[in-house]
C-alpha cells in the first residue's frame, strides 16, 4: 500500500484564512473531488496549482508545500523550478 502524504500545512492554512476548501479548489481550477484527493495525498498538486493556492492564501509556497522530486524554489523570483 502506498504511503499517503496528507498536507496538514495546507489544511491549516485554509482554516487560518477563513476560506472554504471549495473556494481554494475553484481558485486553482481543480474540481472539489480532485482537490480532496490532492490534499489527502492520493494525487499530487502540480507546480501551477501550488503557485495559485499559495498566492490565494497569501502564503509562501514553502509554508504550505514540501518541494521534492527535483524541484526547488528560485531565489530570484520565488517560482518553482526544476533542479539542474
DSSP file (Angstrom, degrees, kcal/mol; ACC not computed):
  #  RESIDUE AA STRUCTURE BP1 BP2  ACC     N-H-->O    O-->H-N    N-H-->O    O-->H-N    TCO  KAPPA ALPHA  PHI   PSI    X-CA   Y-CA   Z-CA
    1    1 A X              0   0    0      0, 0.0     2,-0.2     0, 0.0     0, 0.0   0.000 360.0 360.0 360.0 133.9    0.0    0.0    0.0
    2    2 A X        -     0   0    0      1,-0.1     2,-0.4    40,-0.0     0, 0.0  -0.490 360.0-118.8 -72.9 135.1    1.3    3.4   -1.0
    3    3 A X        -     0   0    0     -2,-0.2     2,-0.3     1,-0.0    -1,-0.1  -0.603  27.9-138.4 -74.8 129.5    2.0    5.8    1.9
    4    4 A X        -     0   0    0     -2,-0.4     2,-0.6     1,-0.0    37,-0.1  -0.641   4.0-148.9 -88.2 146.3   -0.1    8.9    1.7
    5    5 A X        -     0   0    0     36,-0.4     2,-0.2    -2,-0.3    36,-0.2  -0.794  16.3-160.6-114.2  85.9    1.3   12.4    2.4
    6    6 A X        -     0   0    0     -2,-0.6     2,-1.5    34,-0.2    34,-0.2  -0.482  18.1-130.7 -67.7 132.1   -1.6   14.3    3.8
    7    7 A X     >  +     0   0    0     32,-2.4     4,-1.9    -2,-0.2     5,-0.1  -0.633  37.3 165.7 -90.2  84.7   -0.9   18.0    3.5
    8    8 A X  H  > S+     0   0    0     -2,-1.5     4,-2.5     1,-0.2    -1,-0.2   0.810  74.1  59.7 -68.6 -30.4   -1.7   19.2    7.0
    9    9 A X  H  > S+     0   0    0     55,-0.2     4,-2.3     2,-0.2    -1,-0.2   0.898 106.8  46.7 -65.0 -39.4    0.0   22.6    6.4
   10   10 A X  H  > S+     0   0    0     54,-0.4     4,-2.3     2,-0.2    -2,-0.2   0.924 111.3  51.2 -68.2 -43.7   -2.4   23.3    3.5
   11   11 A X  H  X S+     0   0    0     -4,-1.9     4,-2.1     1,-0.2    -2,-0.2   0.926 112.4  47.0 -57.9 -44.4   -5.4   22.3    5.7
   12   12 A X  H  X S+     0   0    0     -4,-2.5     4,-2.9     1,-0.2    -1,-0.2   0.900 110.2  52.6 -64.5 -41.6   -4.2   24.6    8.4
   13   13 A X  H  X S+     0   0    0     -4,-2.3     4,-1.8     1,-0.2    -1,-0.2   0.876 109.2  49.8 -63.6 -37.4   -3.6   27.5    6.0
   14   14 A X  H  X>S+     0   0    0     -4,-2.3     5,-1.0     2,-0.2     4,-1.0   0.933 112.6  46.5 -66.2 -45.4   -7.1   27.2    4.6
   15   15 A X  H ><5S+     0   0    0     -4,-2.1     3,-0.8     1,-0.2    -2,-0.2   0.932 112.3  50.5 -62.0 -45.9   -8.6   27.2    8.1
   16   16 A X  H 3<5S+     0   0    0     -4,-2.9    -1,-0.2     1,-0.2    -2,-0.2   0.843 108.1  53.7 -60.7 -34.4   -6.4   30.2    9.1
   17   17 A X  H 3<5S-     0   0    0     -4,-1.8    -1,-0.2    -5,-0.2    -2,-0.2   0.711 104.6-129.6 -74.7 -19.8   -7.5   32.1    6.0
   18   18 A X  T <<5 +     0   0    0     -4,-1.0    -3,-0.2    -3,-0.8     2,-0.1   0.531  65.2 130.7  80.4   5.5  -11.2   31.6    6.8
   19   19 A X      < -     0   0    0     -5,-1.0    -1,-0.3     1,-0.1     2,-0.3  -0.478  58.0-116.1 -88.1 162.7  -11.8   30.4    3.3
   20   20 A X    >>  -     0   0    0     -2,-0.1     4,-1.9     1,-0.1     3,-0.5  -0.667  21.3-117.2 -95.4 153.8  -13.6   27.2    2.3
   21   21 A X  H 3> S+     0   0    0     -2,-0.3     4,-2.7     1,-0.2     5,-0.2   0.887 116.9  56.3 -54.2 -40.1  -12.0   24.2    0.6
   22   22 A X  H 3> S+     0   0    0      1,-0.2     4,-2.3     2,-0.2    -1,-0.2   0.854 104.7  51.8 -64.3 -34.4  -14.3   24.8   -2.4
   23   23 A X  H <> S+     0   0    0     -3,-0.5     4,-2.3     2,-0.2    -1,-0.2   0.906 111.9  46.1 -66.8 -41.8  -13.1   28.4   -2.8
   24   24 A X  H  X S+     0   0    0     -4,-1.9     4,-1.9     2,-0.2    -2,-0.2   0.925 113.1  49.5 -67.1 -44.6   -9.5   27.3   -2.8
   25   25 A X  H  X>S+     0   0    0     -4,-2.7     5,-2.9     1,-0.2     4,-0.6   0.925 112.0  48.4 -59.7 -45.4  -10.2   24.5   -5.3
   26   26 A X  H ><5S+     0   0    0     -4,-2.3     3,-1.0     1,-0.2    -1,-0.2   0.907 108.8  53.0 -62.8 -42.6  -12.1   26.8   -7.6
   27   27 A X  H 3<5S+     0   0    0     -4,-2.3    -1,-0.2     1,-0.3    -2,-0.2   0.866 112.6  45.2 -60.4 -36.1   -9.3   29.4   -7.5
   28   28 A X  H 3<5S-     0   0    0     -4,-1.9    -1,-0.3     2,-0.1    -2,-0.2   0.503 114.6-117.0 -86.7  -4.2   -6.8   26.7   -8.5
   29   29 A X  T <<5S+     0   0    0     -3,-1.0     2,-0.4    -4,-0.6    -3,-0.2   0.828  70.2 134.6  73.8  31.3   -9.1   25.4  -11.2
   30   30 A X      < -     0   0    0     -5,-2.9    -1,-0.3    -6,-0.2    -2,-0.1  -0.909  58.4-115.1-115.3 139.9   -9.4   22.0   -9.5
   31   31 A X     >  -     0   0    0     -2,-0.4     4,-2.6     1,-0.1     5,-0.2  -0.324  30.1-113.4 -65.1 156.0  -12.7   20.0   -9.0
   32   32 A X  H  > S+     0   0    0      1,-0.2     4,-2.2     2,-0.2     5,-0.1   0.878 116.8  52.1 -57.8 -39.7  -13.7   19.5   -5.4
   33   33 A X  H  > S+     0   0    0      2,-0.2     4,-2.1     1,-0.2    -1,-0.2   0.937 112.4  43.3 -64.4 -48.2  -13.1   15.8   -5.7
   34   34 A X  H  > S+     0   0    0      2,-0.2     4,-2.4     1,-0.2    -2,-0.2   0.855 111.2  55.4 -69.1 -33.5   -9.6   16.1   -7.1
   35   35 A X  H  X S+     0   0    0     -4,-2.6     4,-3.0     2,-0.2     5,-0.3   0.935 108.9  48.1 -62.2 -44.6   -8.8   18.8   -4.6
   36   36 A X  H  X S+     0   0    0     -4,-2.2     4,-1.7     1,-0.2     6,-0.2   0.914 111.9  49.5 -60.2 -43.5   -9.8   16.5   -1.8
   37   37 A X  H  <>S+     0   0    0     -4,-2.1     5,-2.7     1,-0.2     6,-1.3   0.882 114.2  46.0 -63.1 -37.9   -7.7   13.7   -3.3
   38   38 A X  H ><5S+     0   0    0     -4,-2.4     3,-1.4     4,-0.2    -2,-0.2   0.926 112.1  48.0 -72.9 -45.1   -4.7   16.0   -3.6
   39   39 A X  H 3<5S+     0   0    0     -4,-3.0   -32,-2.4     1,-0.3    -1,-0.2   0.795 113.1  50.5 -67.5 -26.3   -4.9   17.5   -0.1
   40   40 A X  T 3<5S-     0   0    0     -4,-1.7    -1,-0.3    -5,-0.3   -34,-0.2   0.313 119.6-108.6 -95.5   8.0   -5.3   14.0    1.3
   41   41 A X  T < 5S+     0   0    0     -3,-1.4   -36,-0.4     2,-0.3    -3,-0.2   0.564  89.3 112.2  85.0  10.0   -2.2   12.7   -0.6
   42   42 A X  S   <S+     0   0    0     -5,-2.7     2,-0.3    -6,-0.2    -4,-0.2   0.786  87.3  21.9 -83.7 -27.9   -3.9   10.4   -3.2
   43   43 A X  S    S-     0   0    0     -6,-1.3     2,-0.3    -9,-0.1    -2,-0.3  -0.884  84.3-116.9-130.3 163.3   -2.8   12.8   -6.0
   44   44 A X        -     0   0    0     -2,-0.3     2,-0.2    -3,-0.1    -6,-0.1  -0.796  20.9-122.2-103.7 144.8   -0.1   15.4   -6.3
   45   45 A X        -     0   0    0     -2,-0.3     2,-0.1    -7,-0.2   -10,-0.0  -0.604  30.1-131.1 -75.4 142.5   -0.5   19.1   -6.9
   46   46 A X     >  -     0   0    0     -2,-0.2     4,-2.2     1,-0.1     5,-0.2  -0.454  27.7 -97.4 -89.5 172.9    1.2   20.4  -10.0
   47   47 A X  H  > S+     0   0    0      1,-0.2     4,-2.1     2,-0.2     5,-0.2   0.897 121.9  48.4 -56.5 -48.0    3.5   23.5  -10.0
   48   48 A X  H  > S+     0   0    0      1,-0.2     4,-2.6     2,-0.2    -1,-0.2   0.900 110.5  51.8 -63.5 -41.8    0.9   25.9  -11.2
   49   49 A X  H  > S+     0   0    0      1,-0.2     4,-2.8     2,-0.2     5,-0.2   0.902 109.1  50.6 -61.8 -41.4   -1.7   24.7   -8.6
   50   50 A X  H  X S+     0   0    0     -4,-2.2     4,-2.3     1,-0.2    -1,-0.2   0.909 111.7  47.7 -63.1 -41.5    0.8   25.2   -5.8
   51   51 A X  H  X S+     0   0    0     -4,-2.1     4,-2.0    -5,-0.2    -2,-0.2   0.920 114.5  45.7 -65.1 -44.3    1.6   28.7   -7.0
   52   52 A X  H  X S+     0   0    0     -4,-2.6     4,-2.7     2,-0.2    -2,-0.2   0.930 114.2  47.9 -65.2 -46.3   -2.1   29.7   -7.3
   53   53 A X  H  X S+     0   0    0     -4,-2.8     4,-2.0     1,-0.2    -2,-0.2   0.922 111.9  48.6 -63.5 -45.4   -3.0   28.2   -4.0
   54   54 A X  H  <>S+     0   0    0     -4,-2.3     5,-3.0    -5,-0.2     4,-0.2   0.904 114.4  46.1 -64.1 -39.9   -0.2   29.8   -2.1
   55   55 A X  H ><5S+     0   0    0     -4,-2.0     3,-1.2     3,-0.2    -2,-0.2   0.916 111.2  52.3 -66.8 -42.7   -1.0   33.2   -3.6
   56   56 A X  H 3<5S+     0   0    0     -4,-2.7    -2,-0.2     1,-0.3    -1,-0.2   0.842 114.8  42.2 -61.4 -34.6   -4.7   32.8   -2.9
   57   57 A X  T 3<5S-     0   0    0     -4,-2.0    -1,-0.3    -5,-0.2    -2,-0.2   0.378 111.5-121.8 -93.4   3.3   -4.0   32.0    0.7
   58   58 A X  T < 5S+     0   0    0     -3,-1.2     2,-0.3    -4,-0.2    -3,-0.2   0.903  70.7 125.7  55.5  45.6   -1.3   34.8    1.0
   59   59 A X      < -     0   0    0     -5,-3.0    -1,-0.2    -6,-0.1     2,-0.2  -0.891  67.2-104.2-127.3 157.5    1.4   32.3    2.0
   60   60 A X    >>  -     0   0    0     -2,-0.3     3,-1.3     1,-0.1     4,-0.7  -0.559  33.7-119.6 -74.6 148.1    4.8   31.4    0.7
   61   61 A X  H >> S+     0   0    0      1,-0.3     4,-3.3    -2,-0.2     3,-1.3   0.906 114.9  54.3 -55.4 -42.9    4.9   28.2   -1.3
   62   62 A X  H 34 S+     0   0    0      1,-0.3    -1,-0.3     2,-0.2     5,-0.1   0.652  98.8  63.4 -71.3 -13.5    7.3   26.7    1.2
   63   63 A X  H <4 S+     0   0    0     -3,-1.3    -1,-0.3     1,-0.1    -2,-0.2   0.736 120.8  21.2 -75.0 -22.8    4.9   27.5    4.1
   64   64 A X  H << S+     0   0    0     -3,-1.3   -54,-0.4    -4,-0.7     2,-0.4   0.764 120.9  48.1-113.4 -40.6    2.4   25.1    2.6
   65   65 A X     <  -     0   0    0     -4,-3.3     2,-0.6    -5,-0.2    -1,-0.2  -0.855  65.2-136.2-116.4 141.9    4.1   22.6    0.3
   66   66 A X        -     0   0    0     -2,-0.4     2,-0.6    -3,-0.1    -4,-0.1  -0.841  26.6-139.5 -87.7 125.0    7.2   20.4    0.6
   67   67 A X        +     0   0    0     -2,-0.6     2,-0.3    -5,-0.1     3,-0.1  -0.773  42.4 138.3 -89.3 125.1    9.2   20.7   -2.6
   68   68 A X        +     0   0    0     -2,-0.6     3,-0.2     1,-0.1     4,-0.0  -0.863  31.5  69.0-149.4-178.6   10.6   17.4   -3.7
   69   69 A X  S    S-     0   0    0     -2,-0.3    -1,-0.1     1,-0.2     3,-0.1   0.861 127.1 -45.0  69.2  35.8   11.1   15.3   -6.8
   70   70 A X  S    S+     0   0    0      1,-0.3    13,-4.4    -3,-0.1     2,-0.3   0.646 108.0 122.5  86.7  14.1   13.8   17.5   -8.3
   71   71 A X  E     +A   82   0A   0     11,-0.3     2,-0.3    -3,-0.2    -1,-0.3  -0.819  31.2 172.5-110.4 152.1   12.1   20.9   -7.7
   72   72 A X  E     -A   81   0A   0      9,-2.6     9,-2.9    -2,-0.3     2,-0.5  -0.950  37.5 -96.6-147.2 166.3   13.4   23.9   -5.8
   73   73 A X  E     -A   80   0A   0     -2,-0.3     2,-0.4     7,-0.2     7,-0.2  -0.765  37.4-125.0 -89.3 128.1   12.4   27.5   -5.1
   74   74 A X     >  -     0   0    0      5,-3.7     4,-2.0    -2,-0.5     5,-0.1  -0.586  13.0-149.9 -73.0 126.0   14.0   30.0   -7.4
   75   75 A X  T  4 S+     0   0    0     -2,-0.4    -1,-0.1     1,-0.2    -2,-0.0   0.714  89.4  57.4 -71.5 -20.9   15.8   32.6   -5.2
   76   76 A X  T  4 S+     0   0    0      1,-0.1    -1,-0.2     3,-0.1    -2,-0.0   0.933 129.8   1.5 -78.4 -46.7   15.3   35.4   -7.8
   77   77 A X  T  4 S-     0   0    0      2,-0.1    -2,-0.2     0, 0.0    -1,-0.1   0.418  92.6-114.6-125.8   0.7   11.5   35.4   -8.2
   78   78 A X     <  +     0   0    0     -4,-2.0   -17,-0.2     1,-0.2    -3,-0.1   0.550  67.5 138.4  79.6   6.5   10.2   32.7   -5.8
   79   79 A X        -     0   0    0     -6,-0.1    -5,-3.7    -5,-0.1     2,-0.5  -0.377  59.9-104.5 -80.7 165.1    8.9   30.5   -8.6
   80   80 A X  E     -A   73   0A   0     -7,-0.2     2,-0.3   -33,-0.1    -7,-0.2  -0.771  44.1-179.5 -90.2 130.7    9.3   26.7   -8.5
   81   81 A X  E     -A   72   0A   0     -9,-2.9    -9,-2.6    -2,-0.5     2,-0.3  -0.943  32.6-105.0-131.1 153.0   11.9   25.4  -10.9
   82   82 A X  E     -A   71   0A   0     -2,-0.3   -11,-0.3   -11,-0.2   -12,-0.1  -0.579  45.1-110.0 -72.6 132.7   13.3   22.0  -11.8
   83   83 A X              0   0    0    -13,-4.4    -1,-0.1    -2,-0.3   -12,-0.0  -0.337 360.0 360.0 -62.8 146.6   16.7   21.3  -10.3
   84   84 A X              0   0    0     -3,-0.0    -1,-0.1    -2,-0.0    -2,-0.0   0.404 360.0 360.0-102.8 360.0   19.5   21.3  -12.8
